[in-house]
Amino acid sequence: MADDSVKSEASTQQENENGDKESSQKDVSSNGEAENQTLSKRQRKKLLKQQKWEEDRELRKQRRKERKQQRRLQRQEDEGGDVQSFRKRPRREVTPSSLRMVVDCSFDSLMLIKDVRKLHRQIQRCYAENRRALHPVQFYLTSLGGQLKQSMDEKDKGWVNWKDIAIKTEHYTEVVAKEDLVYLTSDSPNVLEELDQKKAYVIGGLVDHNHHKGITFERAKELGIEHAQLPLSSFVKMNSRKVLAVNHVFEIILAYLEKGSWQEAFFTVLPQRKGAVAVDQDGTNAQEKEEEDSDSDSEPDATEQTEKRA
């Protein structure tokens, strides 16, 4: 009798659970229908459009890939080459130079932080130009420390991974033999006619706006090393002063190694704001000479003028 009572209770409980499930399903269904009924026609249309967009995502991706492939093949046909030659364009043959270029960073304490940051950017430019040069030089950065190193650490943390450059905390006289050094300074009375591949040419890492005029020349004399200036006056007449930025001197050397001509090197590198004008070998301004020739051609001679007056 007790068993029948237990079975009856269990059966009743099961029926109650089934009834609850059915009612909950009905509630969910009715709620879904209610939600659909509450959506406006525009909202339902927008919802269907969104669902369609999600379903077609992979199809759109595949179509984009196919269009990209077609454009690549079209470009390859227009250039008349195969896909391999299109992907790998020929590079110029690079021949490293044995010539050494040194940027002397021992003037750190003489500069304001804003000028130190300018020097930092100029050094970045030197590094980048040397990496892409046809005849890259052996690049040295010496006496690195102080404000410059701090700026490099803050603004360009990747400098520690630079390649093909020797970065030293020591002075350049401790890195290169004195007899191999030539300090490039515009105050030197010596004019550099040609580059010696066995030498190491030093550029003063100083941005001072002429506050320390002649300091690099004096340093070179104190240390008893050779000094010279670029043959700028022999080939170029400029509106501004002859003192060039660190990267300009560096790039002129690279350009000379490639072109073998100082004049071409100067006019390849010097910015337009310097107002550079070519100078003939006799020392005259080429532009002024052309204007004089033009004026003389346009003016009638004295005999013609006398005949006309008569």
C-alpha positions as CSV (number, residue, x, y, z in Angstrom):
1,M,0.0,0.0,0.0
2,A,2.9,2.3,0.8
3,D,4.5,1.5,-2.5
4,D,1.4,2.4,-4.4
5,S,1.3,5.8,-2.6
6,V,5.0,6.5,-3.5
7,K,4.4,5.6,-7.1
8,S,1.3,7.9,-7.2
9,E,3.3,10.8,-5.8
10,A,6.1,10.3,-8.3
11,S,3.7,10.1,-11.2
12,T,2.1,13.3,-10.1
13,Q,5.4,15.1,-9.7
14,Q,6.5,14.0,-13.3
15,E,3.2,15.3,-14.7
16,N,3.7,18.6,-13.0
17,E,7.3,18.9,-14.3
18,N,6.2,18.1,-17.9
19,G,3.4,20.7,-17.5
20,D,5.9,23.3,-16.4
21,K,8.2,22.6,-19.4
22,E,5.3,22.9,-21.8
23,S,4.1,26.1,-20.3
24,S,7.6,27.6,-20.3
25,Q,8.1,26.7,-24.0
26,K,4.7,28.2,-24.8
27,D,5.8,31.3,-22.9
28,V,9.1,31.6,-24.9
29,S,7.3,31.0,-28.1
30,S,4.7,33.6,-27.3
31,N,7.4,36.0,-26.2
32,G,9.2,35.5,-29.5
33,E,6.0,36.0,-31.5
34,A,5.3,39.1,-29.3
35,E,8.7,40.5,-30.1
36,N,8.3,39.9,-33.8
37,Q,4.9,41.5,-33.6
38,T,6.3,44.6,-31.7
39,L,9.0,45.1,-34.5
40,S,8.0,47.6,-37.2
41,K,8.2,46.6,-40.8
42,R,11.3,48.7,-41.3
43,Q,13.0,47.1,-38.2
44,R,12.2,43.6,-39.5
45,K,13.6,44.5,-42.9
46,K,16.7,45.9,-41.3
47,L,17.1,42.8,-39.2
48,L,16.8,40.5,-42.2
49,K,19.3,42.6,-44.1
50,Q,21.8,42.3,-41.2
51,Q,21.3,38.5,-41.1
52,K,21.9,38.3,-44.8
53,W,25.1,40.5,-44.4
54,E,26.5,38.1,-41.8
55,E,25.7,35.0,-43.9
56,D,27.5,36.4,-46.9
57,R,30.6,37.5,-45.0
58,E,32.8,34.6,-46.3
59,L,31.5,35.1,-49.9
60,R,32.5,38.7,-49.9
61,K,35.9,37.9,-48.5
62,Q,36.5,35.4,-51.3
63,R,35.4,37.9,-54.0
64,R,37.8,40.5,-52.6
65,K,40.6,38.0,-52.8
66,E,39.8,37.1,-56.4
67,R,39.6,40.8,-57.4
68,K,43.0,41.5,-55.8
69,Q,44.5,38.5,-57.7
70,Q,43.0,39.8,-61.0
71,R,44.5,43.3,-60.5
72,R,47.9,41.8,-59.7
73,L,47.8,39.7,-62.9
74,Q,46.7,42.7,-64.9
75,R,49.6,44.8,-63.6
76,Q,52.0,42.0,-64.4
77,E,50.7,41.7,-68.0
78,D,50.9,45.5,-68.5
79,E,54.6,45.5,-67.4
80,G,55.4,42.5,-69.6
81,G,56.9,40.4,-66.8
82,D,56.1,37.3,-64.9
83,V,54.7,37.3,-61.4
84,Q,58.1,36.5,-59.8
85,S,59.7,39.5,-61.4
86,F,56.8,41.7,-60.4
87,R,57.1,40.8,-56.8
88,K,60.9,41.0,-56.7
89,R,62.0,44.2,-58.4
90,P,65.7,44.3,-59.3
91,R,67.9,46.2,-56.8
92,R,70.9,48.2,-57.5
93,E,74.2,46.4,-57.0
94,V,75.7,47.8,-53.7
95,T,79.4,48.1,-53.4
96,P,80.5,49.1,-49.8
97,S,83.2,51.7,-49.6
98,S,86.2,51.3,-47.3
99,L,86.0,55.1,-46.5
100,R,85.1,55.8,-42.9
101,M,82.7,58.6,-41.7
102,V,82.7,59.6,-38.1
103,V,80.1,61.8,-36.4
104,D,81.8,63.4,-33.3
105,C,79.2,63.7,-30.5
106,S,81.5,65.3,-28.0
107,F,79.8,68.7,-28.0
108,D,76.7,67.5,-26.1
109,S,77.2,69.9,-23.2
110,L,77.3,73.0,-25.5
111,M,73.8,72.5,-26.9
112,L,70.3,73.1,-25.7
113,I,68.0,70.1,-25.6
114,K,66.1,71.4,-28.7
115,D,69.3,71.5,-30.7
116,V,70.3,68.0,-29.4
117,R,67.0,66.7,-30.8
118,K,67.8,68.3,-34.1
119,L,71.2,66.6,-34.1
120,H,69.4,63.3,-33.3
121,R,67.2,63.7,-36.4
122,Q,70.2,64.5,-38.5
123,I,72.0,61.4,-37.3
124,Q,68.9,59.3,-38.1
125,R,69.0,60.8,-41.7
126,C,72.7,59.9,-42.0
127,Y,72.0,56.3,-41.0
128,A,69.0,56.0,-43.3
129,E,70.9,57.4,-46.3
130,N,73.9,55.2,-45.7
131,R,71.7,52.1,-45.6
132,R,70.3,52.9,-49.1
133,A,73.4,54.3,-50.6
134,L,75.1,52.7,-53.7
135,H,78.5,52.9,-51.9
136,P,77.8,52.9,-48.1
137,V,80.6,54.1,-45.9
138,Q,81.9,52.6,-42.7
139,F,79.8,54.7,-40.3
140,Y,81.0,55.6,-36.7
141,L,79.1,57.4,-34.0
142,T,81.5,58.4,-31.2
143,S,81.3,60.0,-27.7
144,L,77.6,59.0,-27.4
145,G,76.1,60.0,-24.1
146,G,74.4,62.8,-22.1
147,Q,71.4,64.5,-23.6
148,L,71.8,62.9,-27.1
149,K,71.7,59.4,-25.7
150,Q,68.7,60.3,-23.6
151,S,66.9,61.7,-26.6
152,M,67.6,58.6,-28.6
153,D,66.4,56.4,-25.8
154,E,63.2,58.3,-25.5
155,K,62.4,59.1,-29.2
156,D,64.0,56.2,-31.0
157,K,64.4,53.1,-28.9
158,G,65.2,51.0,-32.0
159,W,68.6,52.7,-32.4
160,V,70.1,49.8,-30.3
161,N,69.3,47.5,-33.2
162,W,70.9,49.7,-36.0
163,K,73.0,47.7,-38.4
164,D,76.2,48.6,-40.2
165,I,77.2,51.3,-37.7
166,A,79.7,51.4,-34.9
167,I,78.3,53.3,-31.9
168,K,80.9,54.1,-29.3
169,T,81.0,56.0,-26.0
170,E,84.7,56.6,-26.6
171,H,86.2,59.7,-28.3
172,Y,87.0,59.2,-32.0
173,T,90.8,59.5,-31.3
174,E,90.4,56.2,-29.2
175,V,88.6,54.5,-32.0
176,V,90.6,55.5,-35.1
177,A,94.4,56.1,-35.5
178,K,95.2,59.9,-35.5
179,E,97.1,59.6,-38.8
180,D,93.9,58.4,-40.5
181,L,91.7,61.2,-39.3
182,V,90.6,64.3,-41.3
183,Y,88.2,66.7,-39.6
184,L,85.8,68.4,-42.0
185,T,85.3,72.0,-41.0
186,S,84.4,75.1,-43.0
187,D,87.0,77.1,-41.1
188,S,89.9,75.0,-42.4
189,P,92.2,76.7,-45.0
190,N,92.7,73.3,-46.7
191,V,90.3,72.4,-49.5
192,L,89.4,68.8,-50.0
193,E,89.9,67.9,-53.6
194,E,89.5,64.2,-53.5
195,L,88.5,61.5,-51.0
196,D,91.1,59.1,-49.7
197,Q,89.5,55.7,-49.1
198,K,92.1,55.0,-46.3
199,K,91.0,58.0,-44.3
200,A,88.3,58.6,-41.7
201,Y,86.5,61.9,-42.2
202,V,85.1,63.5,-39.0
203,I,81.9,65.6,-38.9
204,G,81.3,67.7,-35.8
205,G,78.0,66.8,-34.2
206,L,77.0,70.3,-33.3
207,V,73.9,72.3,-33.8
208,D,74.7,75.7,-32.3
209,H,73.4,78.4,-34.7
210,N,76.9,79.9,-34.9
211,H,77.2,80.4,-31.2
212,H,80.5,78.4,-31.1
213,K,82.0,79.5,-34.4
214,G,85.3,77.8,-35.3
215,I,85.2,75.3,-32.4
216,T,85.6,72.2,-34.6
217,F,88.6,73.8,-36.4
218,E,90.2,74.6,-33.0
219,R,89.6,71.1,-31.7
220,A,91.3,69.6,-34.7
221,K,94.3,71.8,-34.3
222,E,94.5,71.1,-30.5
223,L,94.5,67.3,-31.2
224,G,97.0,67.7,-34.0
225,I,94.9,65.9,-36.7
226,E,94.4,66.9,-40.3
227,H,91.5,69.1,-41.3
228,A,89.9,70.3,-44.5
229,Q,86.8,71.9,-45.9
230,L,84.6,70.6,-48.7
231,P,85.3,72.4,-52.1
232,L,82.0,74.2,-51.8
233,S,83.2,77.6,-53.0
234,S,84.7,76.1,-56.1
235,F,81.5,74.8,-57.4
236,V,78.6,76.6,-55.6
237,K,77.6,80.1,-54.7
238,M,75.1,80.2,-51.8
239,N,73.0,83.0,-50.4
240,S,73.4,81.7,-46.9
241,R,76.4,80.7,-44.8
242,K,78.6,77.8,-45.8
243,V,78.1,75.9,-42.6
244,L,76.1,72.7,-43.5
245,A,74.0,70.4,-41.3
246,V,75.6,67.1,-40.3
247,N,73.4,65.1,-42.6
248,H,74.1,67.4,-45.6
249,V,77.9,66.9,-45.3
250,F,77.3,63.1,-44.9
251,E,75.0,62.9,-47.9
252,I,77.4,65.0,-50.1
253,I,80.1,62.5,-49.4
254,L,77.8,59.6,-50.3
255,A,76.7,61.4,-53.5
256,Y,80.4,62.1,-54.5
257,L,81.2,58.4,-54.0
258,E,78.4,57.5,-56.4
259,K,78.7,60.3,-59.0
260,G,82.4,61.1,-58.9
261,S,81.6,64.9,-59.2
262,W,81.6,67.4,-56.5
263,Q,79.3,69.7,-58.4
264,E,76.7,67.0,-59.0
265,A,77.0,65.9,-55.3
266,F,76.4,69.5,-54.0
267,F,73.4,70.1,-56.2
268,T,71.9,66.6,-55.4
269,V,72.0,67.3,-51.7
270,L,71.8,71.0,-50.9
271,P,68.3,72.2,-50.1
272,Q,66.8,74.9,-52.3
273,R,66.6,77.4,-49.4
274,K,70.4,77.6,-49.5
275,G,70.0,79.4,-52.9
276,A,72.8,77.4,-54.4
277,V,74.0,78.5,-57.9
278,A,76.6,76.8,-60.0
279,V,80.0,78.5,-60.4
280,D,82.2,78.0,-63.5
281,Q,85.7,76.8,-63.1
282,D,87.0,80.3,-63.6
283,G,85.2,81.3,-60.4
284,T,82.3,83.3,-62.1
285,N,78.7,82.8,-61.3
286,A,77.3,80.7,-64.2
287,Q,73.8,82.3,-63.9
288,E,75.2,85.9,-64.0
289,K,77.4,85.0,-66.9
290,E,74.4,83.8,-68.9
291,E,72.5,87.0,-68.1
292,E,75.5,89.1,-69.2
293,D,75.7,87.2,-72.5
294,S,72.0,87.6,-73.0
295,D,72.3,91.4,-72.3
296,S,75.2,91.8,-74.7
297,D,73.3,89.9,-77.5
298,S,70.3,92.1,-77.0
299,E,72.2,95.5,-77.1
300,P,73.1,96.9,-80.5
301,D,76.7,98.0,-81.0
302,A,77.8,101.6,-81.2
303,T,78.1,101.6,-85.0
304,E,74.5,100.5,-85.4
305,Q,73.2,103.1,-83.0
306,T,75.1,105.9,-84.8
307,E,73.8,104.8,-88.2
308,K,70.2,104.8,-86.9
309,R,70.6,108.3,-85.5
310,A,72.1,109.5,-88.8
